[in-house]
């Protein structure tokens, strides 16, 4: 019976994390005219992943990214490939925070890994999917390389979002340590 109760609890916590992440998308700072915003939406997925592990964290991130695309009013895509990269795949990678399963003292590192993994997916999307829409100038600089443009564009919102997640996760590390370490599950 203990496994059934833990599975039910994990699924409920996952649903709450996804819903909270989605609610946090309504409090974001838009930077560019086509996507790219600073948001705290990664934080609930990171905390869930640290508590339950990478597999469940990736599943929660995948579900959140998919919902964000389908329910988002400002979703911008070029093709199904950009949906996979910029929504489903990018947020699934946030679940890699679960590599630090039940290690509350490493939750800021988990947030850094999650942000870096999400950035890599967005970067690949920028280099491949969005390369042909690269502007001639961006931020006052001539754009001649999709690699540089993607790093600049995606780094412009991912760096602050990742730093926000690291700082908030560091602040929550001590108050949530028993929860993140799973001490309530024993």
C-alpha positions, 0 to 999 in steps of 0.5 A: 500500500505504501507504493500506491500512496507514494505514487498517488502523492508523486502524481499529485505533487507533479500536477501541482508543480505543473500548475504552479509553473504555468501560473508563474508564466503569467508573471514574466518579463517579455524581452523580445518581440518574438518570444524570450522572457524572464520567468520563474516557471522553471522553479516548481519543476526543478523542486519537483525533480529534485524530490522525485528524480530525473525521470519524473522531473523530465515527464513533468517538464515535458507535460508543462512545456506541452501545456505551455504551448497549447494553452499559451496565448503568446506561443510563437512557432514556425513548425512542429519542430520548433514546438518540440524544441522550444516548448516540449524538449526545452522544458523536459530538460529542466527535469534534469535537475532530478539528477540531484534527487533528494539532495536539498543542499544541491538544489541551486546546482540542480537549478543551474543544470536545469537552466543550462540544459534548457538553454542548450535546447533553445540554442540548437533550435535557434541555430537550426530552426530559426537560422533563416529568420536571423535579422541583419542586426540584433542589439545594435550588432551585425548578425552574420552567424546563426551560432552567435545570434542564437547564443545572444538571443537565447542567452538574453533571457535564459541567463536571467531566468537561470540566475533567478531560479538559482537564487530562489532555489538557494533561498528555499533550500533550507526551509524545504530541506526535509521536503526535498530530501523526502524525509516525509516519505519514510 
